[in-house]
Amino acid sequence: MNVELSTDFKDKYRKLMGERADKFFAAIETDSRNSFRINPLKPNYKNVNVDLSEPIPYSDVGYYGDIDGNSIDHQAGYLYSQEPSAMYVAEVLDPQKTDKVLDLCAAPGSKSTYIATKMDSQGLLVTNEINNKRARILSSNIERMGITNAVVTNNSPKDFEKKFEGYFDRILVDAPCSGEGMFRKDPESVKYWSLDYVEQCANRQRHILDSAFNLLKPGGTLVYSTCTFSPEENEENIDHFLSQHEEMSLSEIKKYPGMEDGKPEWGNDNQELTKALRMFPDEFEGEGHFMCKMTKSGAAAKNREKNVSTGIGKEEVKLLDKFAKANLIDLAENNWFKVSDFLYQAASLDNRFKSLHVLRNGLKLGEFKKNRFEPDIAWILAIEPTKLKAIYKLNDDQFETYMYGESIILTDKPEFDNKWIGLSYQDKLFSWGRYSNNQIKNVYPKGLRR
Ligand SMILES: C[S@@+](CC[C@H](N)C(=O)[O-])C[C@H]1O[C@@H](n2cnc3c(N)ncnc32)[C@H](O)[C@@H]1O
């Protein structure tokens, strides 16, 4: 790996790290180790074509190794690529199944998707990204992983303050940062780095943290993380934040071998900062990271939720019923919610979400078209296979054909005669197929085809 560290960077860290600096610079020059997660939200989730012999010690779902982004395992949401250090953030946040969780800086979604699996897709996960293009990538990752408890929003942290004061039990601020910890994974990022850039990032992070404070319930938990080494963006910022908000205090984080304490000497000599956690690549098998966990004191006020109306008319219920009778074993009403012609199983019906730019609220079931209902890819990626009347198992050639956008011609008459069937490959549901006249018509979204 060829990482050209600037003189400013080297001088700064020589001063901060003393004798350790050369070992630290050398580690940034070495290759990083890849890792990935399996997805317990999927049926038979350990049935994947990857080596699971090297588990990551602090994660039930993380493994060292490489994955193929074009494989069925990836395409059907059984795998998610995430580097080892970043995996620990969701473990530190420790979301519970009844929590309302906010991931404030969430794209592309590696931490949100981990959080959702830890919540078993229950409770509420609001996953937000300020940048629209990145928010859409976040939304597609939420879909691929079969997550049903997430509201995906595209807002600035400030936008939340209007309606969501004291709303969330747990908040993650995985802050936009100078990315020093990612230099060896993404050597291009070295080019954007400067001493001024670090200052700009630190300033932006202070604003995001202040919003998070406003949105956190008394008694709630806030996790702050960055993938950078700079004291300004880590210990200094947290020391400043604690001095501004006396209700907030740091909590201990369990440290595994190679993980280090936060550095009080880098944060105004605040000894509480030893409770924070640092990962440096010369001591830890992962990229550079900082994490800390804080609690807000006080008792939570009663949360009065006002629900929106679901917006579904009698005609639409009939169309859905017709679809369900023909293609499903059963369909129980569950938070149905209509947005223009699209039907969702909402993650939240709380009226307050009207004030935000919501890209996805829960599970997108499908679309009402003229006289019919058509199911969405999101639904097949989240559905329990036993709920479908028919699943057609594609062979290797048929899978290739389908991924290239073509229909499947059946030579024998199949056992099913319903129109919408689940398609699986290597026992993983990945798409709907529309059956008629001995053909399975291709309905795989164009953006996902090869
Ligand atoms: C470190 S990345 C998040 C990575 C993500 N948590 C994950 O694990 O996949 C930080 C994100 O913050 C977003 N961001 C940039 N400026 C922001 C701001 N002022 N407020 C909130 N988020 C911002 C960036 O677009 C970026 O997607």
PDBQT file of the ligand as one rigid body, heavy atoms in Angstrom, charges set to zero:
ROOT
HETATM    1  C1  LIG A 501     -18.551   8.773   8.572  1.00  0.00    +0.000 C 
HETATM    2  S1  LIG A 501     -19.787   9.018   7.429  1.00  0.00    +0.000 S 
HETATM    3  C2  LIG A 501     -21.034   7.948   8.000  1.00  0.00    +0.000 C 
HETATM    4  C3  LIG A 501     -20.785   6.489   7.753  1.00  0.00    +0.000 C 
HETATM    5  C4  LIG A 501     -21.956   5.636   8.176  1.00  0.00    +0.000 C 
HETATM    6  N1  LIG A 501     -22.297   5.856   9.563  1.00  0.00    +0.000 N 
HETATM    7  C5  LIG A 501     -21.709   4.163   7.941  1.00  0.00    +0.000 C 
HETATM    8  O1  LIG A 501     -21.283   3.503   8.892  1.00  0.00    +0.000 OA
HETATM    9  O2  LIG A 501     -21.963   3.670   6.845  1.00  0.00    +0.000 OA
HETATM   10  C6  LIG A 501     -20.423  10.572   7.855  1.00  0.00    +0.000 C 
HETATM   11  C7  LIG A 501     -21.652  11.023   7.099  1.00  0.00    +0.000 C 
HETATM   12  O3  LIG A 501     -22.031  12.303   7.587  1.00  0.00    +0.000 OA
HETATM   13  C8  LIG A 501     -22.571  13.057   6.518  1.00  0.00    +0.000 C 
HETATM   14  N2  LIG A 501     -22.493  14.514   6.818  1.00  0.00    +0.000 N 
HETATM   15  C9  LIG A 501     -21.727  15.452   6.217  1.00  0.00    +0.000 A 
HETATM   16  N3  LIG A 501     -21.971  16.656   6.747  1.00  0.00    +0.000 NA
HETATM   17  C10 LIG A 501     -22.906  16.496   7.697  1.00  0.00    +0.000 A 
HETATM   18  C11 LIG A 501     -23.569  17.390   8.582  1.00  0.00    +0.000 A 
HETATM   19  N4  LIG A 501     -23.297  18.690   8.615  1.00  0.00    +0.000 N 
HETATM   20  N5  LIG A 501     -24.509  16.860   9.389  1.00  0.00    +0.000 NA
HETATM   21  C12 LIG A 501     -24.775  15.543   9.387  1.00  0.00    +0.000 A 
HETATM   22  N6  LIG A 501     -24.153  14.667   8.587  1.00  0.00    +0.000 NA
HETATM   23  C13 LIG A 501     -23.248  15.128   7.742  1.00  0.00    +0.000 A 
HETATM   24  C14 LIG A 501     -21.735  12.636   5.315  1.00  0.00    +0.000 C 
HETATM   25  O4  LIG A 501     -22.452  12.863   4.113  1.00  0.00    +0.000 OA
HETATM   26  C15 LIG A 501     -21.468  11.156   5.598  1.00  0.00    +0.000 C 
HETATM   27  O5  LIG A 501     -22.365  10.334   4.915  1.00  0.00    +0.000 OA
ENDROOT
TORSDOF 0
